[in-house]
Amino acid sequence: MGECLHILTRAAPRPWSEVKGYGGRSKEIDSSGRYCPHPRCACFAIPDAGVHAIVADGLLGKGGSVQNWQYQTCGGHANDCLGTFLYRLKKPEKVIAQTLTSVSQGQGIRATALSQGVNKDPVLAWWLRLGKRAPVLWQELAQGGDGLHVDHSDRGRA
């Protein structure tokens, strides 16, 4: 309770552009709408790109499809998949989606793994992970989402 009260009553931080100085490279990728997910960070829950200190920090994945972000105020890192079913999964999104679609349509775990060219153990782990997220996924699908991504517009983006 005390930590929540601290977050609500803290003073607004100075814009990062004033804190860091004038040197250095300018932002190339807009970070509006994102915020630091660490509650103790001064930029926690501040989605304004003019105030927070969030910069793009390279791409992840084999195809470079996942943007990595650095929070300069606290030194933390996260990527676009934070808060989604795909967070910390190494396989490409397309392979995971095709595999889980096959299992959900009644094909066995071993048969699906063989047809997709992956080991059965990750397929089972993905299926169990999907089951744990079922209530959230159901809500995402009901709102027109694809079930793999979270719409961050209601809680900011991390």
OpenMM code with the backbone's topology and positions (N, CA, C; nanometers):
from openmm import Vec3, app, unit

residues = "MET GLY GLU CYS LEU HIS ILE LEU THR ARG ALA ALA PRO ARG PRO TRP SER GLU VAL LYS GLY TYR GLY GLY ARG SER LYS GLU ILE ASP SER SER GLY ARG TYR CYS PRO HIS PRO ARG CYS ALA CYS PHE ALA ILE PRO ASP ALA GLY VAL HIS ALA ILE VAL ALA ASP GLY LEU LEU GLY LYS GLY GLY SER VAL GLN ASN TRP GLN TYR GLN THR CYS GLY GLY HIS ALA ASN ASP CYS LEU GLY THR PHE LEU TYR ARG LEU LYS LYS PRO GLU LYS VAL ILE ALA GLN THR LEU THR SER VAL SER GLN GLY GLN GLY ILE ARG ALA THR ALA LEU SER GLN GLY VAL ASN LYS ASP PRO VAL LEU ALA TRP TRP LEU ARG LEU GLY LYS ARG ALA PRO VAL LEU TRP GLN GLU LEU ALA GLN GLY GLY ASP GLY LEU HIS VAL ASP HIS SER ASP ARG GLY ARG ALA".split()
positions = [
    Vec3(0.0833, -0.1193, 0.0000),
    Vec3(0.0000, 0.0000, 0.0000),
    Vec3(0.0868, 0.1244, 0.0000),
    Vec3(0.1923, 0.1251, 0.0780),
    Vec3(0.2807, 0.2399, 0.0862),
    Vec3(0.3492, 0.2702, -0.0459),
    Vec3(0.3871, 0.1630, -0.1186),
    Vec3(0.4518, 0.1822, -0.2477),
    Vec3(0.3554, 0.2440, -0.3486),
    Vec3(0.2298, 0.2005, -0.3480),
    Vec3(0.1294, 0.2576, -0.4378),
    Vec3(0.1062, 0.4045, -0.4061),
    Vec3(0.1006, 0.4370, -0.2794),
    Vec3(0.0812, 0.5754, -0.2387),
    Vec3(0.2001, 0.6609, -0.2831),
    Vec3(0.3201, 0.6042, -0.2711),
    Vec3(0.4406, 0.6749, -0.3144),
    Vec3(0.4341, 0.7062, -0.4639),
    Vec3(0.3904, 0.6113, -0.5441),
    Vec3(0.3816, 0.6300, -0.6888),
    Vec3(0.2800, 0.7384, -0.7226),
    Vec3(0.1681, 0.7385, -0.6521),
    Vec3(0.0636, 0.8367, -0.6812),
    Vec3(0.0989, 0.9776, -0.6353),
    Vec3(0.1785, 0.9897, -0.5301),
    Vec3(0.2061, 1.1221, -0.4724),
    Vec3(0.3427, 1.1779, -0.5103),
    Vec3(0.4216, 1.1062, -0.5855),
    Vec3(0.5549, 1.1556, -0.6198),
    Vec3(0.5471, 1.2729, -0.7173),
    Vec3(0.6490, 1.3548, -0.7135),
    Vec3(0.6553, 1.4700, -0.8041),
    Vec3(0.6885, 1.4226, -0.9449),
    Vec3(0.6402, 1.4947, -1.0435),
    Vec3(0.6690, 1.4599, -1.1834),
    Vec3(0.8184, 1.4780, -1.2098),
    Vec3(0.8803, 1.3826, -1.2781),
    Vec3(1.0238, 1.3954, -1.3052),
    Vec3(1.0512, 1.5039, -1.4096),
    Vec3(1.1732, 1.5549, -1.4072),
    Vec3(1.2142, 1.6505, -1.5101),
    Vec3(1.2255, 1.5774, -1.6428),
    Vec3(1.1959, 1.6433, -1.7527),
    Vec3(1.2125, 1.5782, -1.8830),
    Vec3(1.3553, 1.5269, -1.9004),
    Vec3(1.3689, 1.4086, -1.9556),
    Vec3(1.4994, 1.3448, -1.9690),
    Vec3(1.5935, 1.4284, -2.0548),
    Vec3(1.5395, 1.5031, -2.1499),
    Vec3(1.6245, 1.5871, -2.2344),
    Vec3(1.6967, 1.6939, -2.1521),
    Vec3(1.6384, 1.7377, -2.0427),
    Vec3(1.7036, 1.8348, -1.9540),
    Vec3(1.8075, 1.7674, -1.8649),
    Vec3(1.7818, 1.6436, -1.8272),
    Vec3(1.8701, 1.5716, -1.7362),
    Vec3(1.9959, 1.5250, -1.8074),
    Vec3(1.9825, 1.4723, -1.9287),
    Vec3(2.0957, 1.4101, -1.9982),
    Vec3(2.1909, 1.5089, -2.0615),
    Vec3(2.1476, 1.6293, -2.0871),
    Vec3(2.2335, 1.7264, -2.1542),
    Vec3(2.2004, 1.7323, -2.3025),
    Vec3(2.2825, 1.8021, -2.3780),
    Vec3(2.2512, 1.8255, -2.5187),
    Vec3(2.3273, 1.7366, -2.6153),
    Vec3(2.4305, 1.6703, -2.5705),
    Vec3(2.5094, 1.5850, -2.6591),
    Vec3(2.4412, 1.4525, -2.6847),
    Vec3(2.5002, 1.3748, -2.7702),
    Vec3(2.4499, 1.2411, -2.7969),
    Vec3(2.3564, 1.2340, -2.9157),
    Vec3(2.3274, 1.1153, -2.9506),
    Vec3(2.2442, 1.0870, -3.0656),
    Vec3(2.0978, 1.1144, -3.0338),
    Vec3(2.0239, 1.1648, -3.1307),
    Vec3(1.8814, 1.1902, -3.1093),
    Vec3(1.8015, 1.0624, -3.1338),
    Vec3(1.6799, 1.0567, -3.0787),
    Vec3(1.5935, 0.9398, -3.0955),
    Vec3(1.5532, 0.9238, -3.2412),
    Vec3(1.5614, 0.8016, -3.2910),
    Vec3(1.5180, 0.7733, -3.4269),
    Vec3(1.3845, 0.7010, -3.4275),
    Vec3(1.3547, 0.6272, -3.3211),
    Vec3(1.2302, 0.5513, -3.3114),
    Vec3(1.1462, 0.6117, -3.1992),
    Vec3(1.0241, 0.6467, -3.2321),
    Vec3(0.9347, 0.7106, -3.1361),
    Vec3(0.8960, 0.6134, -3.0244),
    Vec3(0.9043, 0.6594, -2.9010),
    Vec3(0.8696, 0.5758, -2.7859),
    Vec3(0.7438, 0.6250, -2.7168),
    Vec3(0.6648, 0.7068, -2.7839),
    Vec3(0.5395, 0.7556, -2.7250),
    Vec3(0.4478, 0.6378, -2.6932),
    Vec3(0.3795, 0.6469, -2.5820),
    Vec3(0.2866, 0.5418, -2.5427),
    Vec3(0.3503, 0.4288, -2.4643),
    Vec3(0.4803, 0.4274, -2.4498),
    Vec3(0.5503, 0.3248, -2.3717),
    Vec3(0.5887, 0.3842, -2.2368),
    Vec3(0.6089, 0.2975, -2.1401),
    Vec3(0.6582, 0.3435, -2.0106),
    Vec3(0.7395, 0.2336, -1.9453),
    Vec3(0.8200, 0.2712, -1.8506),
    Vec3(0.9026, 0.1750, -1.7787),
    Vec3(0.8126, 0.0888, -1.6901),
    Vec3(0.8269, -0.0446, -1.6954),
    Vec3(0.7433, -0.1325, -1.6140),
    Vec3(0.7921, -0.1505, -1.4707),
    Vec3(0.9019, -0.0854, -1.4343),
    Vec3(0.9575, -0.1010, -1.3001),
    Vec3(0.9000, 0.0057, -1.2075),
    Vec3(0.8202, -0.0319, -1.1067),
    Vec3(0.7519, 0.0655, -1.0199),
    Vec3(0.8443, 0.1636, -0.9484),
    Vec3(0.9668, 0.1271, -0.9206),
    Vec3(1.0573, 0.2170, -0.8483),
    Vec3(1.1252, 0.3191, -0.9405),
    Vec3(1.1068, 0.3044, -1.0708),
    Vec3(1.1685, 0.3960, -1.1676),
    Vec3(1.0935, 0.5300, -1.1672),
    Vec3(1.1668, 0.6384, -1.1824),
    Vec3(1.1057, 0.7716, -1.1851),
    Vec3(1.0138, 0.7890, -1.3065),
    Vec3(1.0372, 0.7114, -1.4119),
    Vec3(0.9554, 0.7221, -1.5337),
    Vec3(0.8451, 0.6164, -1.5407),
    Vec3(0.8200, 0.5460, -1.4309),
    Vec3(0.7138, 0.4454, -1.4286),
    Vec3(0.5797, 0.5112, -1.4609),
    Vec3(0.5055, 0.4514, -1.5531),
    Vec3(0.3703, 0.4943, -1.5914),
    Vec3(0.3669, 0.6337, -1.6536),
    Vec3(0.4750, 0.6764, -1.7165),
    Vec3(0.4766, 0.8044, -1.7878),
    Vec3(0.4958, 0.7742, -1.9361),
    Vec3(0.3878, 0.7780, -2.0155),
    Vec3(0.3981, 0.7424, -2.1568),
    Vec3(0.4420, 0.8566, -2.2492),
    Vec3(0.4693, 0.9739, -2.1949),
    Vec3(0.5069, 1.0898, -2.2753),
    Vec3(0.6537, 1.0808, -2.3166),
    Vec3(0.6796, 1.0731, -2.4479),
    Vec3(0.8163, 1.0586, -2.4986),
    Vec3(0.9031, 1.1803, -2.4670),
    Vec3(0.8417, 1.2959, -2.4425),
    Vec3(0.9184, 1.4146, -2.4083),
    Vec3(0.9696, 1.4129, -2.2661),
    Vec3(0.9142, 1.3263, -2.1815),
    Vec3(0.9531, 1.3204, -2.0408),
    Vec3(1.0332, 1.1952, -2.0095),
    Vec3(0.9858, 1.0794, -2.0551),
    Vec3(1.0534, 0.9553, -2.0156),
    Vec3(1.1854, 0.9343, -2.0897),
    Vec3(1.2616, 0.8408, -2.0429),
    Vec3(1.3953, 0.8131, -2.0956),
    Vec3(1.3992, 0.6742, -2.1554),
    Vec3(1.3164, 0.6498, -2.2563),
    Vec3(1.3103, 0.5186, -2.3198),
    Vec3(1.3623, 0.5327, -2.4620),
    Vec3(1.4623, 0.4509, -2.4954),
    Vec3(1.5193, 0.4547, -2.6297),
    Vec3(1.5243, 0.3141, -2.6880),
    Vec3(1.5139, 0.3062, -2.8202),
    Vec3(1.5245, 0.1784, -2.8898),
    Vec3(1.6655, 0.1248, -2.8690),
    Vec3(1.6749, -0.0063, -2.8489),
    Vec3(1.8036, -0.0677, -2.8182),
    Vec3(1.8232, -0.1949, -2.8997),
    Vec3(1.8030, -0.1849, -3.0297),
    Vec3(1.8269, -0.2981, -3.1180),
    Vec3(1.7042, -0.3844, -3.1378),
    Vec3(1.7203, -0.4808, -3.2272),
    Vec3(1.6130, -0.5730, -3.2616),
    Vec3(1.6501, -0.7128, -3.2165),
    Vec3(1.5495, -0.7902, -3.1794),
    Vec3(1.5691, -0.9285, -3.1362),
    Vec3(1.5036, -1.0214, -3.2354),
    Vec3(1.5355, -1.1471, -3.2268),
    Vec3(1.4741, -1.2468, -3.3127),
    Vec3(1.5559, -1.2682, -3.4385),
    Vec3(1.5315, -1.3811, -3.5031),
    Vec3(1.6082, -1.4153, -3.6227),
    Vec3(1.5837, -1.3170, -3.7359),
    Vec3(1.4607, -1.2699, -3.7476),
    Vec3(1.4294, -1.1751, -3.8525),
    Vec3(1.4361, -1.0308, -3.8064),
    Vec3(1.4771, -1.0078, -3.6835),
    Vec3(1.4821, -0.8726, -3.6299),
    Vec3(1.3442, -0.8103, -3.6214),
    Vec3(1.2473, -0.8896, -3.5752),
    Vec3(1.1093, -0.8436, -3.5748),
    Vec3(1.0613, -0.7910, -3.4390),
    Vec3(1.1426, -0.8052, -3.3359),
    Vec3(1.1023, -0.7632, -3.2016),
    Vec3(1.1930, -0.6501, -3.1548),
    Vec3(1.1341, -0.5350, -3.1268),
    Vec3(1.2109, -0.4179, -3.0829),
    Vec3(1.2471, -0.4290, -2.9352),
    Vec3(1.3734, -0.4083, -2.9031),
    Vec3(1.4202, -0.4058, -2.7652),
    Vec3(1.4260, -0.2601, -2.7198),
    Vec3(1.3933, -0.2343, -2.5934),
    Vec3(1.3900, -0.0986, -2.5393),
    Vec3(1.4785, -0.0895, -2.4161),
    Vec3(1.5453, 0.0245, -2.3990),
    Vec3(1.6269, 0.0500, -2.2799),
    Vec3(1.5649, 0.1661, -2.2033),
    Vec3(1.5539, 0.1495, -2.0720),
    Vec3(1.5013, 0.2534, -1.9839),
    Vec3(1.6208, 0.3204, -1.9202),
    Vec3(1.6565, 0.4388, -1.9672),
    Vec3(1.7805, 0.5038, -1.9254),
    Vec3(1.7759, 0.5538, -1.7813),
    Vec3(1.6585, 0.5824, -1.7289),
    Vec3(1.6492, 0.6308, -1.5922),
    Vec3(1.6916, 0.5241, -1.4919),
    Vec3(1.6423, 0.4017, -1.5108),
    Vec3(1.6729, 0.2946, -1.4150),
    Vec3(1.7692, 0.1897, -1.4704),
    Vec3(1.7978, 0.1945, -1.6011),
    Vec3(1.8904, 0.0988, -1.6608),
    Vec3(1.8268, -0.0324, -1.7025),
    Vec3(1.6957, -0.0446, -1.6910),
    Vec3(1.6276, -0.1688, -1.7267),
    Vec3(1.6115, -0.1867, -1.8769),
    Vec3(1.5769, -0.3086, -1.9165),
    Vec3(1.5522, -0.3423, -2.0561),
    Vec3(1.4240, -0.4236, -2.0662),
    Vec3(1.3587, -0.4158, -2.1790),
    Vec3(1.2445, -0.5022, -2.2113),
    Vec3(1.2273, -0.4981, -2.3623),
    Vec3(1.1371, -0.5821, -2.4132),
    Vec3(1.1102, -0.5792, -2.5565),
    Vec3(0.9606, -0.5746, -2.5818),
    Vec3(0.9241, -0.5666, -2.7083),
    Vec3(0.7837, -0.5518, -2.7457),
    Vec3(0.6965, -0.6691, -2.7020),
    Vec3(0.7548, -0.7816, -2.6744),
    Vec3(0.6763, -0.8988, -2.6359),
    Vec3(0.6467, -0.9049, -2.4864),
    Vec3(0.7009, -0.8122, -2.4081),
    Vec3(0.6757, -0.8114, -2.2643),
    Vec3(0.5257, -0.8040, -2.2388),
    Vec3(0.4746, -0.8934, -2.1570),
    Vec3(0.3324, -0.8954, -2.1257),
    Vec3(0.2493, -0.9753, -2.2240),
    Vec3(0.3142, -1.0434, -2.3180),
    Vec3(0.2410, -1.1230, -2.4155),
    Vec3(0.2744, -1.2704, -2.3997),
    Vec3(0.2010, -1.3517, -2.4691),
    Vec3(0.2239, -1.4957, -2.4711),
    Vec3(0.3628, -1.5276, -2.5270),
    Vec3(0.4154, -1.4449, -2.6148),
    Vec3(0.5408, -1.4720, -2.6845),
    Vec3(0.6661, -1.4300, -2.6084),
    Vec3(0.6503, -1.3678, -2.4901),
    Vec3(0.7661, -1.3175, -2.4181),
    Vec3(0.8608, -1.4303, -2.3808),
    Vec3(0.9866, -1.4134, -2.4129),
    Vec3(1.0965, -1.5065, -2.3869),
    Vec3(1.0877, -1.6371, -2.4650),
    Vec3(1.0103, -1.6420, -2.5702),
    Vec3(1.0094, -1.7589, -2.6573),
    Vec3(1.1044, -1.7334, -2.7736),
    Vec3(1.1804, -1.8349, -2.8124),
    Vec3(1.2841, -1.8182, -2.9142),
    Vec3(1.2347, -1.8471, -3.0559),
    Vec3(1.1400, -1.9359, -3.0695),
    Vec3(1.0910, -1.9723, -3.2024),
    Vec3(1.0172, -1.8554, -3.2664),
    Vec3(1.0198, -1.8469, -3.3986),
    Vec3(0.9447, -1.7411, -3.4668),
    Vec3(0.7945, -1.7512, -3.4378),
    Vec3(0.7325, -1.6363, -3.4321),
    Vec3(0.5897, -1.6275, -3.4013),
    Vec3(0.5057, -1.7145, -3.4952),
    Vec3(0.5422, -1.7180, -3.6217),
    Vec3(0.4648, -1.7941, -3.7205),
    Vec3(0.4667, -1.9443, -3.6896),
    Vec3(0.5829, -1.9972, -3.6513),
    Vec3(0.5948, -2.1401, -3.6181),
    Vec3(0.5094, -2.1734, -3.4960),
    Vec3(0.5145, -2.0883, -3.3931),
    Vec3(0.4363, -2.1120, -3.2721),
    Vec3(0.2871, -2.1076, -3.3037),
    Vec3(0.2453, -2.0097, -3.3829),
    Vec3(0.1031, -1.9967, -3.4175),
    Vec3(0.0545, -2.1173, -3.4977),
    Vec3(0.1315, -2.1618, -3.5967),
    Vec3(0.0922, -2.2779, -3.6771),
    Vec3(0.0874, -2.4041, -3.5916),
    Vec3(0.1846, -2.4199, -3.5029),
    Vec3(0.1904, -2.5377, -3.4167),
    Vec3(0.0705, -2.5429, -3.3224),
    Vec3(0.0405, -2.4326, -3.2558),
    Vec3(-0.0716, -2.4309, -3.1620),
    Vec3(-0.2059, -2.4428, -3.2338),
    Vec3(-0.2139, -2.3921, -3.3554),
    Vec3(-0.3361, -2.4091, -3.4341),
    Vec3(-0.3586, -2.5564, -3.4649),
    Vec3(-0.2520, -2.6273, -3.5031),
    Vec3(-0.2641, -2.7712, -3.5320),
    Vec3(-0.3089, -2.8493, -3.4095),
    Vec3(-0.2508, -2.8192, -3.2941),
    Vec3(-0.2884, -2.8898, -3.1712),
    Vec3(-0.4334, -2.8585, -3.1347),
    Vec3(-0.4724, -2.7331, -3.1491),
    Vec3(-0.6096, -2.6954, -3.1120),
    Vec3(-0.7131, -2.7565, -3.2054),
    Vec3(-0.6715, -2.7950, -3.3265),
    Vec3(-0.7633, -2.8585, -3.4206),
    Vec3(-0.7669, -3.0098, -3.4056),
    Vec3(-0.6991, -3.0618, -3.3019),
    Vec3(-0.7108, -3.2030, -3.2694),
    Vec3(-0.5913, -3.2881, -3.3053),
    Vec3(-0.4910, -3.2333, -3.3703),
    Vec3(-0.3725, -3.3109, -3.4020),
    Vec3(-0.2929, -3.3302, -3.2734),
    Vec3(-0.2358, -3.4463, -3.2552),
    Vec3(-0.1601, -3.4754, -3.1337),
    Vec3(-0.0331, -3.3924, -3.1230),
    Vec3(0.0210, -3.3876, -3.0011),
    Vec3(0.1417, -3.3088, -2.9764),
    Vec3(0.2603, -3.3646, -3.0542),
    Vec3(0.2781, -3.4959, -3.0519),
    Vec3(0.3912, -3.5561, -3.1235),
    Vec3(0.3779, -3.5382, -3.2741),
    Vec3(0.2575, -3.5598, -3.3259),
    Vec3(0.2352, -3.5445, -3.4698),
    Vec3(0.2561, -3.3998, -3.5137),
    Vec3(0.2103, -3.3068, -3.4330),
    Vec3(0.2292, -3.1649, -3.4641),
    Vec3(0.3766, -3.1291, -3.4618),
    Vec3(0.4478, -3.1757, -3.3607),
    Vec3(0.5904, -3.1466, -3.3503),
    Vec3(0.6648, -3.2019, -3.4720),
    Vec3(0.6293, -3.3226, -3.5125),
    Vec3(0.6940, -3.3838, -3.6285),
    Vec3(0.6638, -3.3057, -3.7560),
    Vec3(0.5387, -3.2656, -3.7744),
    Vec3(0.5017, -3.1928, -3.8968),
    Vec3(0.5600, -3.0510, -3.9008),
    Vec3(0.5825, -2.9909, -3.7855),
    Vec3(0.6371, -2.8555, -3.7808),
    Vec3(0.7898, -2.8533, -3.7696),
    Vec3(0.8497, -2.9688, -3.7484),
    Vec3(0.9951, -2.9760, -3.7392),
    Vec3(1.0507, -2.9237, -3.6081),
    Vec3(0.9737, -2.9390, -3.4998),
    Vec3(1.0201, -2.8965, -3.3674),
    Vec3(1.0101, -3.0149, -3.2720),
    Vec3(1.0753, -3.0038, -3.1589),
    Vec3(1.0700, -3.1071, -3.0568),
    Vec3(0.9336, -3.1052, -2.9879),
    Vec3(0.8890, -3.2204, -2.9390),
    Vec3(0.7578, -3.2275, -2.8727),
    Vec3(0.7545, -3.1529, -2.7391),
    Vec3(0.8686, -3.1423, -2.6716),
    Vec3(0.8714, -3.0766, -2.5405),
    Vec3(0.8344, -2.9282, -2.5477),
    Vec3(0.8913, -2.8505, -2.6417),
    Vec3(0.8464, -2.7110, -2.6510),
    Vec3(0.6997, -2.6985, -2.6906),
    Vec3(0.6514, -2.7897, -2.7755),
    Vec3(0.5110, -2.7834, -2.8158),
    Vec3(0.4214, -2.8013, -2.6935),
    Vec3(0.4540, -2.8977, -2.6085),
    Vec3(0.3779, -2.9192, -2.4858),
    Vec3(0.3876, -2.7972, -2.3936),
    Vec3(0.5076, -2.7396, -2.3826),
    Vec3(0.5260, -2.6206, -2.2977),
    Vec3(0.4430, -2.5031, -2.3511),
    Vec3(0.4402, -2.4843, -2.4842),
    Vec3(0.3595, -2.3766, -2.5429),
    Vec3(0.2117, -2.3997, -2.5156),
    Vec3(0.1697, -2.5255, -2.5279),
    Vec3(0.0281, -2.5596, -2.5067),
    Vec3(-0.0126, -2.5317, -2.3618),
    Vec3(0.0726, -2.5698, -2.2670),
    Vec3(0.0439, -2.5436, -2.1256),
    Vec3(0.0452, -2.3932, -2.0970),
    Vec3(0.1384, -2.3232, -2.1574),
    Vec3(0.1452, -2.1773, -2.1412),
    Vec3(0.0197, -2.1115, -2.1966),
    Vec3(-0.0270, -2.1629, -2.3086),
    Vec3(-0.1503, -2.1126, -2.3687),
    Vec3(-0.2683, -2.1364, -2.2745),
    Vec3(-0.2713, -2.2530, -2.2105),
    Vec3(-0.3790, -2.2849, -2.1168),
    Vec3(-0.3812, -2.1925, -1.9963),
    Vec3(-0.2630, -2.1565, -1.9472),
    Vec3(-0.2562, -2.0656, -1.8323),
    Vec3(-0.3062, -1.9257, -1.8677),
    Vec3(-0.2900, -1.8877, -1.9931),
    Vec3(-0.3333, -1.7556, -2.0383),
    Vec3(-0.4721, -1.7572, -2.1003),
    Vec3(-0.5412, -1.8684, -2.0936),
    Vec3(-0.6701, -1.8822, -2.1618),
    Vec3(-0.7703, -1.7703, -2.1315),
    Vec3(-0.7920, -1.7309, -2.0064),
    Vec3(-0.8890, -1.6226, -1.9816),
    Vec3(-0.8503, -1.4911, -2.0500),
    Vec3(-0.7222, -1.4559, -2.0448),
    Vec3(-0.6766, -1.3324, -2.1086),
    Vec3(-0.6877, -1.3437, -2.2604),
    Vec3(-0.6479, -1.4596, -2.3139),
    Vec3(-0.6559, -1.4808, -2.4582),
    Vec3(-0.7995, -1.4762, -2.5069),
    Vec3(-0.8900, -1.5350, -2.4306),
    Vec3(-1.0315, -1.5325, -2.4686),
    Vec3(-1.0810, -1.3882, -2.4797),
    Vec3(-1.0428, -1.3057, -2.3845),
    Vec3(-1.0820, -1.1650, -2.3873),
    Vec3(-1.0196, -1.0934, -2.5080),
    Vec3(-0.8923, -1.1220, -2.5381),
    Vec3(-0.8258, -1.0611, -2.6537),
    Vec3(-0.8959, -1.1017, -2.7836),
    Vec3(-0.9279, -1.2305, -2.7961),
    Vec3(-0.9951, -1.2784, -2.9168),
    Vec3(-1.1344, -1.2180, -2.9300),
    Vec3(-1.2049, -1.2039, -2.8187),
    Vec3(-1.3389, -1.1458, -2.8207),
    Vec3(-1.3357, -0.9997, -2.8640),
    Vec3(-1.2230, -0.9328, -2.8411),
    Vec3(-1.2094, -0.7926, -2.8803),
    Vec3(-1.1472, -0.7775, -3.0186),
    Vec3(-1.1337, -0.8865, -3.0917),
    Vec3(-1.0831, -0.8807, -3.2287),
    Vec3(-0.9333, -0.8953, -3.2415),
    Vec3(-0.8628, -0.9342, -3.1348),
    Vec3(-0.7181, -0.9546, -3.1423),
    Vec3(-0.6859, -1.0911, -3.2000),
    Vec3(-0.5560, -1.1184, -3.2169),
    Vec3(-0.5145, -1.2476, -3.2711),
    Vec3(-0.4801, -1.3490, -3.1627),
    Vec3(-0.4856, -1.3081, -3.0361),
    Vec3(-0.4619, -1.4005, -2.9265),
    Vec3(-0.3162, -1.4138, -2.8877),
    Vec3(-0.2235, -1.3668, -2.9718),
    Vec3(-0.0816, -1.3783, -2.9405),
    Vec3(-0.0256, -1.2493, -2.8817),
    Vec3(-0.0891, -1.1372, -2.9101),
    Vec3(-0.0391, -1.0071, -2.8663),
    Vec3(-0.1366, -0.9418, -2.7709),
    Vec3(-0.0846, -0.8617, -2.6817),
    Vec3(-0.1676, -0.7854, -2.5891),
    Vec3(-0.1793, -0.6445, -2.6424),
    Vec3(-0.3001, -0.5899, -2.6428),
    Vec3(-0.3188, -0.4500, -2.6783),
    Vec3(-0.2796, -0.3686, -2.5563),
    Vec3(-0.1704, -0.2931, -2.5671),
    Vec3(-0.1173, -0.2201, -2.4533),
    Vec3(-0.1813, -0.0832, -2.4354),
    Vec3(-0.2772, -0.0472, -2.5168),
    Vec3(-0.3315, 0.0882, -2.5100),
    Vec3(-0.4015, 0.1165, -2.3777),
    Vec3(-0.4509, 0.0130, -2.3111),
    Vec3(-0.5202, 0.0354, -2.1858),
    Vec3(-0.4273, 0.0405, -2.0659),
    Vec3(-0.3042, -0.0076, -2.0764),
    Vec3(-0.2143, -0.0077, -1.9611),
    Vec3(-0.0760, 0.0463, -1.9955),
    Vec3(-0.0663, 0.1153, -2.1058),
    Vec3(0.0642, 0.1643, -2.1491),
    Vec3(0.1391, 0.0523, -2.2150),
    Vec3(0.2561, 0.0781, -2.2621),
    Vec3(0.3351, -0.0262, -2.3249),
    Vec3(0.4673, -0.0386, -2.2535),
    Vec3(0.5140, -0.1610, -2.2462),
    Vec3(0.6395, -0.1833, -2.1768),
    Vec3(0.7448, -0.2251, -2.2734),
] * unit.nanometer
topology = app.Topology()
chain = topology.addChain("A")
for resn in residues:
    res = topology.addResidue(resn, chain)
    for name in ("N", "CA", "C"):
        topology.addAtom(name, app.Element.getBySymbol(name[0]), res)
